[in-house]
Amino acid sequence: MELSGEPIPAHQSSHRADPSAGDLQLEERTSLRRVRGLSTELTDITEVEYRQLRLEEVVLAGVWTSGSAAHAEASMRELAALAETAGSVVLEGLIQRRDKPDAATYLGSGKAAELREVVEATGADTVICDGELTPAQLTALEKIVKVKVIDRTALILDIFAQHATSREGKAQVSLAQMEYMLPRLRGWGEALSRQAGGRAGSNGGVGLRGPGETKIETDRRRIRERMAKLRREIQAMKSSRDTKRARRQRNQVPAVAIVGYTNAGKSSLLNALTDAGVLVQNALFATLDPTTRRAELDDGREYVLTDTVGFVRHLPTQLVEAFRSTLEEVTSADVLLHVVDGSDEFPLEQINAVRQVIDDVVREQEAPAPPEMLVINKIDAADPVALAKLRRTLPDAVFVSAHTKAGIPGLRTRIAEMLTRTDVEVLVEVPYSRGDLVSRIHAEGTVSLETHESEGTRIRAHVPPALASVLVDYGL
């Protein structure tokens, strides 16, 4: 069903159920419509020092260096989806087969000239390259095609900036954008230079020489100061989240983190398991801020589920760095639910891309990786033959559909099993004077045997390691 930008009449809206937080977020994102034909781009784009992304009608360009043609086309389709998520209209896409990107212009000179012809024929105002270009490559390619050129990294950063809602999310995206922009600042030539050195009689002469800053140096200094301030703010917000996490750990509430490729259905799975009502949208990077909800296992034990930001192939290093505090939810979890889009053309590549990012985060924090459970989602939309092949390749994975709720009961059982694996089996006799410990065993563990003896309550149970250490003195 297509989303309409028209408001709902009052007589219709009164019959709708109360909207969830996710519904309100989705309505907010779709309420503003882009007005076409209002581009304010300068004719000579080489003189623009600060360029705000105004994606309108774009042509995609990629370099196919390895893999099959199907892989190259899949990468371009993903780039097109990213561009559409940012609000652009994709007109055309070009792929060049070569060993490595051209050092000067990313594309070879012949392909760059062909790209210029395509831009002129389609009337596109932007070219998006499927890779991270150096500042020199961006400048050289813009001189050839005569329109704005951005790369995959800038595109993803722009999507993150659009979707960030929390104070921490906005700060993280701003920091990532500044790290990307810093080496790409452009000066306006010597006309705006604030340096005056040189021999007497030239460059201003006596009294005007000495330490000064060019305009671009001033901008860089201000950006570095702003980045330092953002890092301090993010660190302060991290401390608040660390406090909440420590409180959960003291209360022995198991934590499950949902990770996976962008648009794999992580938020839908969170809703299916907890009825959380978080934003669900068929778009890339719909979720940026981690959402934590309480859930209950079939045996009554509580645990928390955290929906995290999605990953993507070639995720910009600036984003991984800026979102490092958010990604700590991954390393502190007891279990990782690694959600995979079963309807994707190359699901195994999605798995590898996500694991690579997780490995980087784990290595940086020098923490052991939590046990992982693969969850193949969207089985209702997947090709049956591809699904059968996945079942053979990934025999330990759980196959579900968050949309139809197929396989969700089995997933709950597997989550309970994995959370139980971290527990310790104990056989204790607790004195009747320590009824508080008996209550904790029932609340935090799974009791398999309980009898009342002359000295106290004898219990066999699986309990968290922290509780097991408290019960050591009462062991049999």
DRENSE-928082 format. One record per residue (C-alpha): residue number from 1; residue in one letter; x, y negated, z negated. Coordinates in pm, whole numbers, plus 50000, padded with zeros to 5 digits. Each point is the difference from the previous one (the first is absolute). Example, Ala and Ser with C-alpha at 12.3 -4.5 7.8 and 13.67 -1.06 7.14 Angstrom:
2
R     i   aa      px      py      pz
R     1    A   51230   50450   49220
R     2    S   50137   49656   50066
***
This chain:
476
R     i   aa      px      py      pz
R     1    M   50000   50000   50000
R     2    E   50138   49661   50097
R     3    L   50029   49729   49738
R     4    S   49803   49690   50078
R     5    G   50109   49653   49905
R     6    E   49636   49884   49958
R     7    P   49868   49949   49646
R     8    I   49742   50243   49865
R     9    P   49654   49842   49970
R    10    A   49875   49952   49646
R    11    H   49712   50243   50043
R    12    Q   50242   50274   50105
R    13    S   50270   49935   49742
R    14    S   49756   50041   49714
R    15    H   49953   50368   50088
R    16    R   50369   50083   49987
R    17    A   50166   50160   49701
R    18    D   50239   49793   49794
R    19    P   50323   49971   50200
R    20    S   50318   50148   49860
R    21    A   50326   49809   49971
R    22    G   50116   50171   50320
R    23    D   49686   49888   50187
R    24    L   50059   49641   49892
R    25    Q   50366   50013   50113
R    26    L   49899   50143   50337
R    27    E   49732   49733   50043
R    28    E   50256   49730   49920
R    29    R   50246   50134   50259
R    30    T   49740   50016   50275
R    31    S   49822   49674   49920
R    32    L   50248   49774   50182
R    33    R   50007   50022   50378
R    34    R   50288   49875   50210
R    35    V   49929   49707   50232
R    36    R   50165   50054   50335
R    37    G   50164   49730   50207
R    38    L   50136   49796   49710
R    39    S   50368   50084   50041
R    40    T   50234   49716   49900
R    41    E   50321   50160   50131
R    42    L   50258   49755   50129
R    43    T   50099   50030   50362
R    44    D   50369   50039   49920
R    45    I   49988   50276   49742
R    46    T   50378   49997   49959
R    47    E   49975   49677   49797
R    48    V   49750   50131   49745
R    49    E   50176   50039   49667
R    50    Y   49711   50142   49803
R    51    R   49763   50220   50193
R    52    Q   49677   50110   49837
R    53    L   49869   50327   50142
R    54    R   49692   49923   50210
R    55    L   49944   50330   50170
R    56    E   49746   49969   50278
R    57    E   50055   50189   50324
R    58    V   50310   50218   49995
R    59    V   50213   50226   50215
R    60    L   50186   50286   49833
R    61    A   50355   50102   50090
R    62    G   50193   50302   49877
R    63    V   50324   50186   50059
R    64    W   49978   50380   50017
R    65    T   50334   50129   49875
R    66    S   49921   50353   49879
R    67    G   49723   50257   49977
R    68    S   49738   50089   50258
R    69    A   49785   49768   50207
R    70    A   49706   50091   49774
R    71    H   50193   49875   49696
R    72    A   50084   49673   50176
R    73    E   49638   49946   50100
R    74    A   49882   50082   49646
R    75    S   50238   49738   49861
R    76    M   49858   49741   50241
R    77    R   49643   50093   49904
R    78    E   50095   49948   49636
R    79    L   50150   49660   50090
R    80    A   49674   49914   50179
R    81    A   49802   50096   49688
R    82    L   50229   49781   49790
R    83    A   49951   49709   50240
R    84    E   49621   50040   49994
R    85    T   50005   50018   49620
R    86    A   50181   49664   50004
R    87    G   49717   49856   50210
R    88    S   50144   50008   50351
R    89    V   49871   50130   50332
R    90    V   50238   50242   50174
R    91    L   50009   49947   50377
R    92    E   50286   50219   50119
R    93    G   50285   50223   49882
R    94    L   50338   50075   50154
R    95    I   50253   50268   49906
R    96    Q   50358   50016   50124
R    97    R   50201   50324   49987
R    98    R   50359   49936   49900
R    99    D   50265   50137   49762
R   100    K   49981   49702   49764
R   101    P   49845   49651   49996
R   102    D   50186   49736   50198
R   103    A   50229   49803   49768
R   104    A   49912   49669   50160
R   105    T   49627   50008   50075
R   106    Y   49873   50332   49849
R   107    L   49868   50091   50346
R   108    G   50227   50020   50301
R   109    S   50016   49696   50226
R   110    G   49784   50162   50266
R   111    K   49732   50109   49757
R   112    A   50006   49659   49830
R   113    A   49933   49834   50336
R   114    E   49718   50249   50062
R   115    L   49862   49916   49655
R   116    R   50000   49631   50097
R   117    E   49788   50084   50308
R   118    V   49754   50200   49791
R   119    V   49969   49714   49750
R   120    E   49929   49753   50280
R   121    A   49749   50233   50167
R   122    T   49805   50074   49681
R   123    G   50022   49655   49845
R   124    A   50138   50141   49676
R   125    D   50137   49757   49742
R   126    T   50207   50247   49794
R   127    V   50228   50298   50056
R   128    I   50033   50258   49720
R   129    C   50303   50230   50009
R   130    D   49989   50347   49845
R   131    G   50312   49964   49788
R   132    E   50189   49752   49784
R   133    L   50178   49746   50217
R   134    T   50300   49794   49902
R   135    P   49959   49619   49999
R   136    A   50212   49983   50316
R   137    Q   49783   50258   50179
R   138    L   49683   49809   49905
R   139    T   50141   49674   50135
R   140    A   50133   50151   50322
R   141    L   49679   50190   50078
R   142    E   49787   49691   49934
R   143    K   50208   49800   50249
R   144    I   49920   50263   50265
R   145    V   49629   50062   49938
R   146    K   49922   49636   49902
R   147    V   49756   50099   49725
R   148    K   50031   50082   49633
R   149    V   50172   50331   49919
R   150    I   49966   50181   49669
R   151    D   50112   50344   49890
R   152    R   49837   50288   49815
R   153    T   50132   49879   49663
R   154    A   49849   49652   50034
R   155    L   49670   50158   50108
R   156    I   49981   50227   49694
R   157    L   50095   49711   49771
R   158    D   49718   49794   50151
R   159    I   49748   50279   49933
R   160    F   50118   50028   49641
R   161    A   49962   49623   49959
R   162    Q   49641   50018   50126
R   163    H   49904   50290   49773
R   164    A   50173   49903   49676
R   165    T   49740   49906   49738
R   166    S   50161   50020   49656
R   167    R   50251   49748   49866
R   168    E   50271   50266   49996
R   169    G   49920   50119   50351
R   170    K   50019   49647   50139
R   171    A   50331   49938   49822
R   172    Q   50146   50326   50135
R   173    V   49895   49921   50357
R   174    S   50134   49643   49976
R   175    L   50334   50132   49878
R   176    A   50018   50252   50286
R   177    Q   49913   49732   50258
R   178    M   50270   49766   49870
R   179    E   50262   50275   50007
R   180    Y   49906   50065   50362
R   181    M   49986   49632   50096
R   182    L   50325   49886   49833
R   183    P   50242   50125   50271
R   184    R   49756   49893   50274
R   185    L   49972   49629   49918
R   186    R   50071   49780   50298
R   187    G   50158   49657   49997
R   188    W   49900   49710   50223
R   189    G   50350   49922   50116
R   190    E   50243   49732   49891
R   191    A   49737   49722   50013
R   192    L   49871   50092   49655
R   193    S   50336   50082   49844
R   194    R   50057   49849   49657
R   195    Q   50375   50058   50005
R   196    A   50216   49704   50085
R   197    G   50367   50110   49980
R   198    G   50263   49939   50265
R   199    R   50257   49732   50077
R   200    A   49949   49637   49903
R   201    G   49791   49823   50257
R   202    S   49814   50312   50109
R   203    N   49696   50180   49863
R   204    G   49906   49701   49790
R   205    G   50349   49894   49891
R   206    V   50118   49879   49659
R   207    G   49760   50057   49714
R   208    L   49793   50256   50183
R   209    R   50236   50295   49982
R   210    G   49983   50266   49730
R   211    P   49799   50297   49894
R   212    G   49660   50011   50156
R   213    E   49748   50252   50117
R   214    T   49856   50064   50339
R   215    K   49623   50029   50015
R   216    I   50024   50375   50040
R   217    E   50232   50033   49701
R   218    T   49754   49806   49785
R   219    D   49719   50229   50112
R   220    R   50205   50309   49922
R   221    R   50084   49870   49654
R   222    R   49633   49929   49927
R   223    I   49900   50344   50122
R   224    R   50262   50167   49779
R   225    E   49874   49801   49700
R   226    R   49642   50102   50077
R   227    M   50106   50365   50038
R   228    A   50174   49992   49660
R   229    K   49684   49859   49842
R   230    L   49783   50269   50165
R   231    R   50232   50275   49876
R   232    R   49966   49867   49644
R   233    E   49619   49990   50032
R   234    I   49985   50354   50139
R   235    Q   50225   50124   49720
R   236    A   49767   49842   49743
R   237    M   49696   50167   50161
R   238    K   50192   50328   50007
R   239    S   50048   49976   49622
R   240    S   49624   49975   49953
R   241    R   49942   50311   50212
R   242    D   50278   50185   49818
R   243    T   49820   49928   49671
R   244    K   49675   50147   50131
R   245    R   50185   50305   50135
R   246    A   50178   50053   49668
R   247    R   49664   49984   49820
R   248    R   49861   50272   50227
R   249    Q   50308   50213   49942
R   250    R   49971   49960   49622
R   251    N   49641   50114   50024
R   252    Q   50120   50297   50209
R   253    V   49770   49920   50293
R   254    P   50134   50184   50308
R   255    A   50056   49780   50306
R   256    V   49941   50096   50364
R   257    A   50122   49767   50277
R   258    I   49841   50010   50346
R   259    V   50260   49935   50270
R   260    G   49999   50039   50374
R   261    Y   50012   49840   50343
R   262    T   49795   49688   50056
R   263    N   49637   50073   50093
R   264    A   50031   50366   49895
R   265    G   49694   49963   49775
R   266    K   50161   49946   49659
R   267    S   49738   49752   49877
R   268    S   49718   50222   50128
R   269    L   50150   50291   49807
R   270    L   50021   49787   49685
R   271    N   49631   49915   50039
R   272    A   49911   50366   50059
R   273    L   50179   50109   49683
R   274    T   49896   49714   49769
R   275    D   49713   49801   50160
R   276    A   50229   49699   49963
R   277    G   49837   49790   50273
R   278    V   50331   49856   50126
R   279    L   50038   49844   50343
R   280    V   49984   50253   50284
R   281    Q   50070   49869   50348
R   282    N   50104   50166   50325
R   283    A   50305   49777   50029
R   284    L   50370   50019   49935
R   285    F   50119   49879   49659
R   286    A   49649   49941   49864
R   287    T   50138   50068   49650
R   288    L   50296   49800   49869
R   289    D   49932   49971   49628
R   290    P   50015   50323   49797
R   291    T   49662   50100   49859
R   292    T   49988   50223   49691
R   293    R   49683   50183   49894
R   294    R   49926   50256   49730
R   295    A   49872   50342   50100
R   296    E   49911   50321   49819
R   297    L   50100   50358   50067
R   298    D   49747   50284   49984
R   299    D   50128   50096   49654
R   300    G   49931   49649   49869
R   301    R   50357   49871   49999
R   302    E   50049   49643   50122
R   303    Y   50258   49884   50252
R   304    V   50061   49686   50203
R   305    L   50014   49971   50380
R   306    T   50197   49718   50163
R   307    D   49945   49901   50364
R   308    T   50325   49853   50140
R   309    V   50100   49802   50307
R   310    G   50024   50206   50319
R   311    F   50323   50066   50183
R   312    V   50081   49986   50369
R   313    R   50284   50098   50229
R   314    H   50284   49745   49984
R   315    L   49848   49824   49699
R   316    P   50193   49670   49968
R   317    T   50273   50019   49739
R   318    Q   49887   49660   49871
R   319    L   49662   50148   49910
R   320    V   50148   50304   49827
R   321    E   50217   49766   49793
R   322    A   49718   49756   49917
R   323    F   49751   50275   49913
R   324    R   50252   50198   49795
R   325    S   49826   49914   49672
R   326    T   49669   50122   50141
R   327    L   50159   50318   50133
R   328    E   50117   50083   49648
R   329    E   49648   50138   49951
R   330    V   50118   50280   50230
R   331    T   50306   50101   49800
R   332    S   49822   49979   49664
R   333    A   49714   50230   50107
R   334    D   49968   50361   49886
R   335    V   49874   50113   50343
R   336    L   50007   49845   50350
R   337    L   49699   50054   50225
R   338    H   50158   49959   50343
R   339    V   49705   49926   50232
R   340    V   50045   50077   50369
R   341    D   49769   49909   50288
R   342    G   49911   50341   50145
R   343    S   49854   49837   50312
R   344    D   50326   49824   50089
R   345    E   50192   50112   50307
R   346    F   50326   50050   49806
R   347    P   49913   50068   49632
R   348    L   50337   50161   49921
R   349    E   50177   49678   50100
R   350    Q   49772   49809   49763
R   351    I   50106   50235   49720
R   352    N   50370   49946   50076
R   353    A   49960   49619   50013
R   354    V   49828   49991   49660
R   355    R   50250   50236   49838
R   356    Q   50287   49785   50126
R   357    V   49860   49689   49828
R   358    I   49932   50195   49679
R   359    D   50355   50139   50005
R   360    D   50137   49646   50033
R   361    V   49795   49878   49703
R   362    V   50093   50302   49786
R   363    R   50369   49960   50086
R   364    E   49996   49631   49908
R   365    Q   49834   50063   49664
R   366    E   50211   50309   49929
R   367    A   49689   50188   49891
R   368    P   49893   50355   50088
R   369    A   49728   50022   50263
R   370    P   49663   50118   49863
R   371    P   49858   50328   50138
R   372    E   49815   49946   50329
R   373    M   49670   50140   50122
R   374    L   49925   49960   50370
R   375    V   49638   49907   50071
R   376    I   49894   50020   50365
R   377    N   49711   49754   50034
R   378    K   49746   49930   50278
R   379    I   49948   50368   50086
R   380    D   49654   49903   50126
R   381    A   50163   49791   50275
R   382    A   50300   50224   50076
R   383    D   50034   50227   50301
R   384    P   49929   50361   49886
R   385    V   50301   50139   50186
R   386    A   50236   49740   49852
R   387    L   49846   50062   49659
R   388    A   50061   50375   50026
R   389    K   50363   49931   50092
R   390    L   50034   49772   49697
R   391    R   49859   50269   49770
R   392    R   50272   50238   50121
R   393    T   50275   49739   49973
R   394    L   49891   49869   49658
R   395    P   49855   50300   49815
R   396    D   50015   49829   49658
R   397    A   49812   49688   50110
R   398    V   49642   49922   49900
R   399    F   49765   49920   50291
R   400    V   49722   49751   49925
R   401    S   49773   49735   50144
R   402    A   49956   49700   49775
R   403    H   49714   49891   50226
R   404    T   49789   50318   49978
R   405    K   50141   50113   49660
R   406    A   50100   50335   50154
R   407    G   50280   50161   49800
R   408    I   49979   49746   49714
R   409    P   49905   50261   49732
R   410    G   50301   50211   50100
R   411    L   50222   49690   49981
R   412    R   49880   49930   49645
R   413    T   50094   50355   49904
R   414    R   50348   49965   50150
R   415    I   50055   49668   49820
R   416    A   49906   50168   49670
R   417    E   50243   50284   50073
R   418    M   50288   49764   50078
R   419    L   49938   49786   49693
R   420    T   49987   50314   49786
R   421    R   50340   50111   50131
R   422    T   50162   49714   49813
R   423    D   49838   50112   49675
R   424    V   50164   50230   49745
R   425    E   49831   50309   49856
R   426    V   49998   49999   49618
R   427    L   49874   50238   49731
R   428    V   49964   49808   49674
R   429    E   49824   50015   49667
R   430    V   49903   49648   49900
R   431    P   49918   49933   49632
R   432    Y   49645   49894   49931
R   433    S   50143   49673   49865
R   434    R   50118   49915   50356
R   435    G   49667   49990   50174
R   436    D   50135   49708   50205
R   437    L   50243   50236   50176
R   438    V   49721   50247   50080
R   439    S   49802   49713   50154
R   440    R   50302   49897   50210
R   441    I   50048   50355   50126
R   442    H   49639   50012   50117
R   443    A   50016   49650   50152
R   444    E   50335   50029   50178
R   445    G   50042   50373   50062
R   446    T   49818   50312   50112
R   447    V   49909   50238   49718
R   448    S   49989   50373   50085
R   449    L   49967   50143   49647
R   450    E   49887   49853   49667
R   451    T   49943   50180   49668
R   452    H   49962   49880   49644
R   453    E   50245   50167   49760
R   454    S   50045   49962   49623
R   455    E   50281   49742   50036
R   456    G   49875   49807   50301
R   457    T   49880   50007   50360
R   458    R   50188   50233   50235
R   459    I   50005   49871   50357
R   460    R   50151   50119   50328
R   461    A   49997   49718   50257
R   462    H   50180   49819   50282
R   463    V   50094   49650   49887
R   464    P   50215   49714   50132
R   465    P   50372   50020   49908
R   466    A   49977   49702   49761
R   467    L   49723   50166   49800
R   468    A   50185   50333   50005
R   469    S   50297   49833   49828
R   470    V   49768   49877   49722
R   471    L   49864   50353   49949
R   472    V   50343   50168   49969
R   473    D   49976   50017   49619
R   474    Y   49675   50196   50020
R   475    G   50109   50259   50260
R   476    L   49956   50376   49945
***
